[in-house]
Amino acid sequence: MIFYKPIKHVMEESKLWQVGKVKWMITFFCFLLFMYKACECINQYMQLETVTKNSEERQENYPLPQVCISQAEISEDALEALNMSSYGYRYKGEWSSNVSDKTEEEICLNLSTKFE
């Protein structure tokens, strides 16, 4: 009778073993996936492949320039005259003014660098 285990105890052990087995399988799968992706990255690096995406689109589809060549600082006086802030203009995308009748395109041309 010393070696007798209740059936309930045996069932609990088998459930724990199954949970442990599932955890091990998930961990092993994640390790394999990591190694696969690491090998892909190393191969791409060793072959000196470019990792950028280039696309060409017609500029006529966009009224404002997609690549902006501008000075480091925008004139604070010009921004204050339009009741705009440098932070709002550059980072928040606030290109319209509530004190001027100028359109966004005119404001962009007014504030941007003049190439002559």
C-alpha positions in Angstrom: 0.0 0.0 0.0 3.0 2.3 0.3 3.4 2.6 -3.5 -0.3 3.3 -4.1 -1.0 6.8 -5.4 -4.6 8.1 -5.6 -5.9 8.5 -9.1 -6.5 12.2 -8.6 -2.8 12.7 -7.8 -1.8 10.8 -10.9 -4.1 13.0 -13.1 -2.7 16.2 -11.6 0.9 15.1 -12.4 0.0 14.2 -16.0 -1.7 17.7 -16.5 1.4 19.4 -15.1 3.6 17.3 -17.4 1.4 18.3 -20.4 1.6 22.0 -19.5 5.3 21.7 -19.2 5.6 20.0 -22.5 3.5 22.7 -24.3 5.6 25.4 -22.7 8.8 23.7 -23.9 7.4 23.3 -27.4 6.5 27.0 -27.6 9.9 28.0 -26.3 11.6 25.7 -28.8 9.5 27.1 -31.7 10.3 30.7 -30.7 14.0 29.8 -30.5 13.9 28.3 -34.0 12.0 31.3 -35.4 14.6 33.6 -33.8 17.5 31.7 -35.3 15.9 31.6 -38.7 15.3 35.4 -38.7 18.8 36.0 -37.4 20.3 33.9 -40.2 18.3 35.9 -42.7 19.6 39.2 -41.3 23.2 38.0 -41.3 22.9 36.7 -44.9 21.5 40.0 -46.0 24.2 41.9 -44.2 27.0 39.7 -45.7 25.6 40.1 -49.2 25.7 43.9 -48.7 22.1 44.2 -49.8 20.4 47.6 -49.7 17.8 47.8 -47.0 15.9 50.9 -48.3 12.7 51.2 -50.2 12.6 53.4 -53.2 9.4 54.5 -54.9 8.7 57.0 -57.6 5.5 58.9 -57.9 4.4 61.9 -60.0 4.8 65.2 -58.2 1.6 66.5 -59.9 -0.3 64.3 -57.4 1.0 66.3 -54.5 0.6 70.1 -54.3 3.3 70.5 -51.7 6.8 69.1 -51.9 7.4 65.7 -50.4 11.1 66.5 -49.9 11.5 69.8 -48.2 14.8 71.6 -48.5 14.7 74.3 -45.9 16.8 76.3 -43.6 17.5 75.1 -40.1 15.4 77.8 -38.5 12.2 79.4 -39.8 12.0 83.1 -39.3 10.2 83.7 -36.0 9.0 87.1 -37.3 7.3 85.6 -40.3 5.6 82.9 -38.1 4.4 85.4 -35.5 2.9 87.5 -38.3 0.8 84.5 -39.2 0.1 83.6 -35.6 1.9 80.3 -36.0 4.6 78.5 -33.9 7.8 76.8 -35.3 6.9 73.6 -33.4 3.4 73.5 -34.7 4.5 74.2 -38.3 7.3 71.6 -38.3 6.1 68.8 -36.1 2.3 69.1 -35.8 1.6 69.9 -39.4 -0.2 73.1 -38.7 0.2 74.9 -42.0 -2.8 77.2 -42.0 -3.2 80.5 -40.2 -6.3 81.9 -38.6 -5.2 85.6 -39.1 -4.3 85.4 -42.8 -6.2 84.7 -46.0 -3.2 82.9 -47.4 -3.6 79.3 -48.5 -1.3 76.6 -47.2 0.6 76.6 -50.4 1.2 80.4 -50.2 2.3 80.1 -46.5 4.7 77.3 -47.5 6.2 79.5 -50.3 6.4 82.4 -47.9 8.3 80.6 -45.2 10.5 78.3 -47.3 13.9 79.0 -48.6 14.1 81.0 -51.8 16.4 79.5 -54.4 17.3 82.0 -57.1 
